[in-house]
Amino acid sequence: MGKLFGTDGVRGVANKDLTVELAYKLGRIGGYLLTKGKEKAKIVVGMDTRISGDMLEAALISGICSVGVDVLSLGVLPTPAIAYLTREYNADAGVMISASHNPVEYNGIKFFNSEGYKLTDEIEDEIESYILNNEDILASPVGENVGRKTIVMDALNDYSNFLKTTIDIDLKGLKIAVDCGNGAAYMIAPLLLEELGAEVHVIHNDPNGVNINVSCGSTKPEEVQKLVKETGADIGLSFDGDADRLIAVDEKGQIVDGDHIMAICGSYLKEKDLLTGNTVVGTVMSNLGLDICFDNKDINLVKTKVGDRYVLEEMSKNNYKLGGEQSGHIIFLDHNTTGDGLLTGIKLSSIVKEKGKTLSELASIMTSLPQVLVNAKVENSKKNSYLEDEIIKVEIQNLEKRFDGEGRVLIRPSGTEPLVRVMIEGKDTSEIETIAKKLADLIEERLN
């Protein structure tokens, strides 16, 4: 992993790690390399609702324009909207300014190529090499050749109209509870669902720059659970800060995570004979319950490392139609090139309506094994070192032998935060909670 790019672009505390100087360089170097010096190239730029978005957007766009590339500024939109509109507007690249589900003090910059795909490791490494080696590209146009910014007013409607084409029925008769997380979905989510005919009850759709993800959104599903119960909704939809992921809630207030969503959508697509190779793509974090569910349905589950970019790579290689993560990043290859919370929400809602079943009935095809995730706080520079510490390695090996066949142990450094994530799956919740906490404590003690 590079020193700037993590699993999902460049992230850090805005104005400290992710400075305006770095944003300018990312715009300048990235803008040049992604447009290959093409004349009159253009790049679309969007952002979530963080207070630091304006600051970073100004610096990023300055960098892009400095190499003679025009910018289409789309304003506040979900990440998947930027990926889609990059293609729709025939742009040469797209950039999203967001730190997704992270706290407000963080922000991030992630690039898409002209096809709306996240960048390969090789291109990220090339951009990174220029910046870390203090090198510059030989492009400083003057006069009429300097890039300029254009504000696009119709971006939200263009994306909303596209989403409407992804389902075959309306959502009339459904009551939907929505938590926008005070993030990028705050305008488009309730508007789209209402236009599709649903009765919508919405909370946390009043962003002020600092309340994004604060006690709301997909990392705080208790909020939409409560709203479902208060309103008697058929389904609850909870989005993160940039709306590229979704956590759903059934009519009983029970969480329907990404694994359950894939179980429902995968089974539905197989029934319609639309599941290429009878295969769904998940990650190493996918619950063993999904393996069992798909075994019963005669569906193959291919697993990649964590990150929807890796899920997409595997899907694209074999034209697999459905993939995603437990965290709620779901990709429908016929429609999008990155996780899309809104698309997932309307797809799931349309299946509920078409099937005439409750979401809890649909989700019951999969039973999750107890799974515990504990974070060990470790400096970014040391979070890969658990692989080199003999005491940690021996403890992990002992646990793997203990859980063999009845659970598993998964350790991975966070791609976006100074954390090592400890995930343990097994039959006894209290037992795996204790074990996960002890292992996380050991990692913190050994690496700090």
VEXDREN-2710 file (C-alpha; in Angstrom, 1 decimal):
% VEXDREN-2710
k/r/px/py/pz
1/MET/0.0/0.0/0.0
2/GLY/1.3/3.5/-0.9
3/LYS/2.0/6.3/1.5
4/LEU/-0.8/8.5/0.2
5/PHE/-3.4/6.3/-1.4
6/GLY/-5.2/3.8/0.8
7/THR/-8.0/1.4/-0.2
8/ASP/-10.2/4.3/-1.2
9/GLY/-8.2/7.2/-2.4
10/VAL/-6.2/9.7/-0.3
11/ARG/-7.6/10.4/3.2
12/GLY/-6.6/12.2/6.3
13/VAL/-7.5/15.0/8.7
14/ALA/-8.4/18.0/6.5
15/ASN/-6.0/20.9/6.7
16/LYS/-3.5/18.7/8.7
17/ASP/-2.8/15.5/6.7
18/LEU/-4.9/16.3/3.7
19/THR/-3.7/19.9/3.1
20/VAL/-4.6/22.4/0.4
21/GLU/-1.1/22.0/-0.9
22/LEU/-1.6/18.2/-1.3
23/ALA/-5.0/18.7/-2.8
24/TYR/-3.5/21.1/-5.4
25/LYS/-0.7/18.6/-6.2
26/LEU/-3.3/15.8/-6.6
27/GLY/-5.3/17.9/-8.9
28/ARG/-2.3/19.0/-11.0
29/ILE/-0.5/15.6/-11.2
30/GLY/-3.6/13.5/-11.3
31/GLY/-5.3/15.8/-13.8
32/TYR/-2.4/15.7/-16.2
33/LEU/-1.7/12.0/-16.0
34/LEU/-5.4/11.0/-16.3
35/THR/-6.0/13.2/-19.4
36/LYS/-2.6/12.3/-21.0
37/GLY/-2.0/15.9/-22.0
38/LYS/-5.1/15.9/-24.2
39/GLU/-6.2/19.3/-25.4
40/LYS/-9.5/20.6/-23.9
41/ALA/-9.8/17.7/-21.6
42/LYS/-12.4/17.9/-18.8
43/ILE/-12.8/16.4/-15.3
44/VAL/-15.9/16.3/-13.1
45/VAL/-15.6/17.1/-9.4
46/GLY/-18.1/16.5/-6.6
47/MET/-18.1/16.4/-2.9
48/ASP/-20.1/15.5/0.2
49/THR/-21.3/18.0/2.9
50/ARG/-18.2/18.4/5.0
51/ILE/-17.1/21.9/6.0
52/SER/-13.6/21.2/4.5
53/GLY/-15.1/20.4/1.1
54/ASP/-15.1/23.9/-0.2
55/MET/-11.5/24.5/0.8
56/LEU/-10.2/21.2/-0.8
57/GLU/-12.4/21.7/-3.9
58/ALA/-10.8/25.1/-4.5
59/ALA/-7.3/23.7/-4.2
60/LEU/-8.0/20.6/-6.2
61/ILE/-9.7/22.5/-9.1
62/SER/-6.8/25.0/-9.1
63/GLY/-4.4/22.1/-9.7
64/ILE/-6.5/20.7/-12.4
65/CYS/-7.0/24.0/-14.2
66/SER/-3.2/24.7/-13.9
67/VAL/-2.5/21.9/-16.4
68/GLY/-5.1/23.2/-18.9
69/VAL/-7.9/20.9/-18.0
70/ASP/-11.5/22.2/-17.6
71/VAL/-13.5/21.3/-14.6
72/LEU/-17.3/20.5/-14.3
73/SER/-18.2/21.3/-10.7
74/LEU/-21.2/19.2/-9.7
75/GLY/-21.5/20.2/-6.1
76/VAL/-22.8/17.9/-3.4
77/LEU/-23.6/14.5/-4.8
78/PRO/-23.0/10.8/-3.8
79/THR/-19.8/9.2/-4.9
80/PRO/-21.5/6.8/-7.3
81/ALA/-23.1/9.8/-9.0
82/ILE/-19.6/11.1/-9.8
83/ALA/-18.6/7.8/-11.3
84/TYR/-21.8/7.7/-13.4
85/LEU/-21.7/11.3/-14.6
86/THR/-18.0/11.0/-15.6
87/ARG/-19.2/8.7/-18.3
88/GLU/-22.5/10.5/-19.0
89/TYR/-20.7/13.8/-19.5
90/ASN/-17.9/12.2/-21.6
91/ALA/-15.4/13.5/-19.1
92/ASP/-11.8/12.3/-19.0
93/ALA/-11.8/11.6/-15.3
94/GLY/-13.8/12.2/-12.2
95/VAL/-12.9/13.2/-8.6
96/MET/-14.9/12.9/-5.4
97/ILE/-14.0/14.8/-2.3
98/SER/-15.3/12.8/0.7
99/ALA/-14.2/10.7/3.6
100/SER/-17.3/8.5/3.4
101/HIS/-18.3/7.2/6.8
102/ASN/-15.4/8.9/8.7
103/PRO/-15.8/11.7/11.2
104/VAL/-16.1/15.3/10.0
105/GLU/-12.5/16.3/10.6
106/TYR/-11.4/13.8/7.9
107/ASN/-11.8/14.3/4.2
108/GLY/-10.5/12.4/1.2
109/ILE/-9.9/12.7/-2.6
110/LYS/-10.6/9.7/-4.9
111/PHE/-10.3/9.6/-8.6
112/PHE/-12.2/7.8/-11.3
113/ASN/-11.0/7.1/-14.9
114/SER/-13.0/8.0/-17.9
115/GLU/-15.1/4.8/-17.6
116/GLY/-16.1/5.6/-14.0
117/TYR/-13.8/3.0/-12.5
118/LYS/-11.5/3.6/-9.5
119/LEU/-7.9/3.9/-10.5
120/THR/-5.6/0.9/-10.7
121/ASP/-2.7/0.6/-8.2
122/GLU/-0.3/1.3/-10.9
123/ILE/-1.8/4.7/-11.8
124/GLU/-2.1/5.6/-8.1
125/ASP/1.5/4.7/-7.6
126/GLU/2.5/6.9/-10.5
127/ILE/0.6/10.0/-9.1
128/GLU/2.1/9.2/-5.7
129/SER/5.6/8.9/-7.0
130/TYR/5.5/12.5/-8.5
131/ILE/4.2/14.0/-5.2
132/LEU/6.4/12.1/-2.8
133/ASN/9.5/12.8/-4.8
134/ASN/8.6/16.5/-5.2
135/GLU/8.5/16.2/-8.9
136/ASP/6.3/18.3/-11.2
137/ILE/5.0/17.7/-14.7
138/LEU/6.0/19.9/-17.6
139/ALA/2.7/21.6/-18.2
140/SER/2.0/25.2/-17.4
141/PRO/-0.3/26.6/-20.1
142/VAL/-1.0/30.3/-20.3
143/GLY/-3.7/32.5/-21.8
144/GLU/-6.6/30.8/-23.4
145/ASN/-5.1/27.4/-22.7
146/VAL/-5.6/27.6/-18.9
147/GLY/-8.4/25.4/-17.6
148/ARG/-11.7/26.9/-16.4
149/LYS/-14.4/25.8/-14.0
150/THR/-18.1/25.4/-15.0
151/ILE/-20.8/24.8/-12.4
152/VAL/-23.3/22.2/-13.6
153/MET/-26.8/22.8/-12.3
154/ASP/-28.5/19.6/-13.6
155/ALA/-26.2/17.0/-12.2
156/LEU/-28.6/15.8/-9.4
157/ASN/-31.5/15.5/-11.8
158/ASP/-29.4/13.7/-14.4
159/TYR/-28.3/11.1/-11.8
160/SER/-31.8/10.7/-10.4
161/ASN/-33.3/10.1/-13.9
162/PHE/-30.7/7.4/-14.5
163/LEU/-31.5/5.7/-11.2
164/LYS/-35.2/5.6/-12.2
165/THR/-34.3/3.5/-15.2
166/THR/-32.6/0.7/-13.1
167/ILE/-35.9/-0.8/-11.8
168/ASP/-38.9/-2.0/-13.8
169/ILE/-41.7/-1.1/-11.3
170/ASP/-42.6/1.9/-9.2
171/LEU/-42.6/1.9/-5.4
172/LYS/-46.2/3.0/-4.8
173/GLY/-47.7/1.4/-1.7
174/LEU/-44.3/1.2/0.1
175/LYS/-43.6/3.2/3.2
176/ILE/-39.8/3.9/3.4
177/ALA/-37.9/5.3/6.3
178/VAL/-34.6/7.1/5.3
179/ASP/-31.6/8.3/7.3
180/CYS/-29.5/10.5/5.0
181/GLY/-26.6/10.8/7.6
182/ASN/-26.5/14.6/6.9
183/GLY/-24.4/13.6/3.9
184/ALA/-24.4/13.6/0.2
185/ALA/-27.8/11.8/-0.1
186/TYR/-29.6/14.5/1.8
187/MET/-31.4/16.0/-1.2
188/ILE/-31.5/13.2/-3.8
189/ALA/-32.6/10.3/-1.6
190/PRO/-36.0/11.6/-0.4
191/LEU/-36.6/13.2/-3.8
192/LEU/-35.9/10.1/-5.8
193/LEU/-38.0/7.8/-3.6
194/GLU/-41.0/10.2/-3.6
195/GLU/-40.8/10.5/-7.4
196/LEU/-40.9/6.7/-7.6
197/GLY/-44.1/6.7/-5.6
198/ALA/-43.0/5.7/-2.1
199/GLU/-44.3/7.3/1.1
200/VAL/-41.1/8.7/2.6
201/HIS/-40.2/9.5/6.2
202/VAL/-36.7/11.1/6.4
203/ILE/-34.3/12.1/9.1
204/HIS/-30.8/13.7/9.3
205/ASN/-31.2/15.5/5.9
206/ASP/-30.2/18.9/7.2
207/PRO/-26.4/19.1/6.9
208/ASN/-24.6/22.1/8.3
209/GLY/-21.0/21.1/7.4
210/VAL/-20.1/19.5/10.7
211/ASN/-22.9/17.1/11.5
212/ILE/-22.2/14.5/8.7
213/ASN/-22.2/11.0/10.2
214/VAL/-22.7/12.4/13.7
215/SER/-24.9/9.9/15.6
216/CYS/-26.6/9.1/12.3
217/GLY/-26.3/7.3/9.0
218/SER/-25.1/3.8/8.2
219/THR/-22.7/3.6/11.1
220/LYS/-25.5/4.4/13.5
221/PRO/-28.4/2.2/12.3
222/GLU/-30.2/2.6/15.6
223/GLU/-31.6/5.8/14.2
224/VAL/-33.3/4.3/11.2
225/GLN/-34.4/1.3/13.3
226/LYS/-36.2/3.7/15.6
227/LEU/-37.8/5.6/12.6
228/VAL/-39.1/2.4/11.1
229/LYS/-40.8/1.4/14.3
230/GLU/-42.2/5.0/14.8
231/THR/-43.6/5.2/11.3
232/GLY/-44.6/1.6/10.6
233/ALA/-42.4/1.6/7.5
234/ASP/-41.9/-1.4/5.3
235/ILE/-38.2/-0.8/4.9
236/GLY/-35.5/1.5/6.3
237/LEU/-32.6/2.8/4.3
238/SER/-29.5/4.3/6.0
239/PHE/-26.7/6.0/4.1
240/ASP/-23.2/6.9/4.9
241/GLY/-21.6/10.3/4.2
242/ASP/-21.1/9.8/0.5
243/ALA/-23.9/7.4/0.0
244/ASP/-21.8/4.7/-1.6
245/ARG/-23.1/2.2/1.0
246/LEU/-26.4/1.2/2.5
247/ILE/-27.5/-0.5/5.6
248/ALA/-31.2/-1.5/5.4
249/VAL/-33.7/-2.3/8.2
250/ASP/-36.7/-4.6/7.8
251/GLU/-40.2/-3.8/9.0
252/LYS/-39.5/-5.3/12.4
253/GLY/-36.5/-3.0/12.9
254/GLN/-33.9/-5.7/12.3
255/ILE/-30.7/-4.8/10.4
256/VAL/-30.3/-6.1/6.9
257/ASP/-26.6/-5.7/6.2
258/GLY/-24.7/-6.0/2.9
259/ASP/-24.4/-9.8/3.2
260/HIS/-28.2/-10.2/3.5
261/ILE/-28.8/-7.7/0.7
262/MET/-26.5/-9.8/-1.5
263/ALA/-28.3/-13.0/-0.4
264/ILE/-31.7/-11.4/-1.4
265/CYS/-30.5/-9.8/-4.7
266/GLY/-28.4/-12.8/-5.7
267/SER/-31.3/-15.2/-5.2
268/TYR/-33.6/-12.9/-7.1
269/LEU/-31.2/-12.5/-10.0
270/LYS/-30.8/-16.3/-10.2
271/GLU/-34.5/-16.8/-10.3
272/LYS/-34.6/-14.3/-13.3
273/ASP/-31.7/-16.2/-14.9
274/LEU/-29.6/-13.0/-14.8
275/LEU/-26.8/-14.2/-12.6
276/THR/-23.8/-14.8/-14.8
277/GLY/-21.9/-18.0/-14.0
278/ASN/-24.3/-18.5/-11.0
279/THR/-21.8/-16.4/-9.1
280/VAL/-21.8/-13.5/-6.6
281/VAL/-18.6/-11.7/-5.5
282/GLY/-18.0/-11.0/-1.8
283/THR/-15.0/-10.3/0.3
284/VAL/-13.0/-12.1/3.0
285/MET/-15.3/-10.2/5.5
286/SER/-18.4/-11.8/4.2
287/ASN/-20.2/-13.8/6.9
288/LEU/-20.0/-17.6/6.7
289/GLY/-23.8/-17.5/6.8
290/LEU/-23.7/-16.1/3.2
291/ASP/-21.6/-19.1/2.1
292/ILE/-24.2/-21.5/3.7
293/CYS/-27.1/-19.6/2.1
294/PHE/-25.6/-19.7/-1.4
295/ASP/-24.6/-23.3/-1.0
296/ASN/-28.3/-24.1/-0.5
297/LYS/-29.2/-21.9/-3.5
298/ASP/-26.5/-23.5/-5.7
299/ILE/-24.8/-20.1/-6.1
300/ASN/-21.0/-19.7/-6.1
301/LEU/-19.5/-17.1/-3.8
302/VAL/-16.1/-15.8/-4.9
303/LYS/-14.2/-13.7/-2.2
304/THR/-11.7/-10.9/-2.7
305/LYS/-9.8/-8.7/-0.3
306/VAL/-11.7/-5.9/1.3
307/GLY/-12.6/-2.9/-0.9
308/ASP/-15.3/-2.5/-3.5
309/ARG/-12.6/-1.8/-6.1
310/TYR/-11.3/-5.4/-5.7
311/VAL/-14.8/-6.7/-5.8
312/LEU/-15.4/-4.8/-9.1
313/GLU/-12.1/-6.1/-10.6
314/GLU/-13.2/-9.7/-10.0
315/MET/-16.7/-8.9/-11.4
316/SER/-15.4/-7.2/-14.5
317/LYS/-13.0/-10.1/-15.3
318/ASN/-15.9/-12.6/-15.6
319/ASN/-18.9/-10.3/-16.2
320/TYR/-20.4/-11.3/-12.8
321/LYS/-23.5/-9.2/-12.3
322/LEU/-23.6/-8.8/-8.5
323/GLY/-20.9/-8.2/-5.8
324/GLY/-20.4/-6.3/-2.6
325/GLU/-19.3/-6.0/1.0
326/GLN/-20.9/-6.7/4.3
327/SER/-20.6/-3.0/5.0
328/GLY/-23.2/-2.2/2.4
329/HIS/-21.1/-1.4/-0.7
330/ILE/-23.1/-3.3/-3.4
331/ILE/-22.3/-3.2/-7.1
332/PHE/-24.8/-4.1/-9.9
333/LEU/-22.4/-4.4/-12.9
334/ASP/-25.2/-3.6/-15.4
335/HIS/-25.7/-0.2/-13.8
336/ASN/-22.7/1.0/-11.9
337/THR/-18.9/0.8/-11.4
338/THR/-18.8/1.4/-7.6
339/GLY/-20.8/0.8/-4.5
340/ASP/-24.1/2.7/-4.7
341/GLY/-26.4/3.0/-1.7
342/LEU/-29.3/4.7/-3.5
343/LEU/-29.3/2.2/-6.3
344/THR/-29.1/-0.7/-3.8
345/GLY/-32.0/0.9/-1.8
346/ILE/-34.4/1.1/-4.8
347/LYS/-33.4/-2.4/-6.1
348/LEU/-34.1/-3.9/-2.6
349/SER/-37.4/-2.0/-2.3
350/SER/-38.5/-3.1/-5.8
351/ILE/-37.9/-6.7/-4.9
352/VAL/-40.0/-6.3/-1.7
353/LYS/-42.8/-4.9/-3.8
354/GLU/-42.5/-7.4/-6.7
355/LYS/-42.3/-10.4/-4.4
356/GLY/-45.2/-9.2/-2.2
357/LYS/-43.1/-10.3/0.8
358/THR/-41.9/-8.4/3.8
359/LEU/-38.2/-7.6/4.0
360/SER/-37.8/-9.8/7.0
361/GLU/-39.2/-12.8/5.1
362/LEU/-36.8/-12.2/2.2
363/ALA/-33.8/-11.7/4.6
364/SER/-34.6/-15.0/6.4
365/ILE/-32.9/-17.0/3.7
366/MET/-29.6/-16.2/5.4
367/THR/-28.7/-16.7/9.0
368/SER/-25.5/-14.8/10.2
369/LEU/-23.0/-16.5/12.4
370/PRO/-22.0/-14.3/15.3
371/GLN/-19.2/-12.0/14.2
372/VAL/-17.2/-9.5/16.4
373/LEU/-15.1/-6.7/15.1
374/VAL/-12.7/-4.9/17.5
375/ASN/-10.4/-2.1/16.5
376/ALA/-6.8/-1.9/17.8
377/LYS/-5.5/1.7/17.7
378/VAL/-2.1/1.7/16.0
379/GLU/-0.1/4.4/14.2
380/ASN/-0.5/4.4/10.5
381/SER/3.3/3.7/10.1
382/LYS/3.0/0.6/12.2
383/LYS/-0.3/-0.9/11.3
384/ASN/1.1/-3.5/8.9
385/SER/3.7/-4.7/11.5
386/TYR/1.5/-7.2/13.1
387/LEU/2.7/-9.6/10.4
388/GLU/6.2/-9.3/11.6
389/ASP/5.6/-9.7/15.4
390/GLU/6.2/-13.3/16.4
391/ILE/4.1/-13.1/19.6
392/ILE/1.1/-11.8/17.6
393/LYS/1.6/-14.3/14.8
394/VAL/1.7/-17.2/17.2
395/GLU/-1.5/-16.1/19.0
396/ILE/-3.3/-15.7/15.6
397/GLN/-2.1/-19.2/14.6
398/ASN/-3.4/-20.7/17.8
399/LEU/-6.8/-19.1/17.4
400/GLU/-7.1/-20.3/13.8
401/LYS/-6.5/-23.9/15.0
402/ARG/-9.1/-23.4/17.7
403/PHE/-11.8/-22.1/15.3
404/ASP/-11.0/-24.5/12.4
405/GLY/-14.2/-25.5/10.8
406/GLU/-16.4/-23.6/13.3
407/GLY/-15.4/-20.0/12.7
408/ARG/-12.4/-17.9/11.6
409/VAL/-10.0/-15.2/12.5
410/LEU/-9.4/-12.3/10.2
411/ILE/-6.9/-9.5/10.9
412/ARG/-6.4/-6.5/8.6
413/PRO/-5.1/-3.0/8.8
414/SER/-7.6/-0.3/8.0
415/GLY/-7.0/1.4/4.6
416/THR/-8.3/4.8/5.8
417/GLU/-7.7/5.0/9.6
418/PRO/-4.9/4.3/12.1
419/LEU/-6.4/1.0/13.1
420/VAL/-5.9/-2.7/12.9
421/ARG/-9.2/-4.5/12.6
422/VAL/-9.7/-7.8/14.5
423/MET/-12.6/-9.8/13.3
424/ILE/-13.6/-13.2/14.8
425/GLU/-16.5/-15.3/13.8
426/GLY/-17.8/-18.3/15.8
427/LYS/-20.8/-19.9/17.5
428/ASP/-20.6/-18.3/20.9
429/THR/-20.9/-14.5/20.9
430/SER/-19.6/-13.9/24.4
431/GLU/-16.6/-16.1/23.8
432/ILE/-15.5/-14.5/20.6
433/GLU/-16.0/-11.0/22.1
434/THR/-13.6/-11.8/24.9
435/ILE/-11.1/-13.4/22.5
436/ALA/-11.3/-10.5/20.0
437/LYS/-10.8/-7.9/22.7
438/LYS/-7.7/-9.8/24.1
439/LEU/-6.2/-10.0/20.6
440/ALA/-6.8/-6.3/19.9
441/ASP/-5.2/-5.4/23.3
442/LEU/-2.2/-7.6/22.4
443/ILE/-1.8/-5.9/19.0
444/GLU/-2.0/-2.4/20.6
445/GLU/0.5/-3.4/23.3
446/ARG/3.0/-4.9/20.9
447/LEU/2.9/-2.3/18.2
448/ASN/2.6/0.9/20.2
END
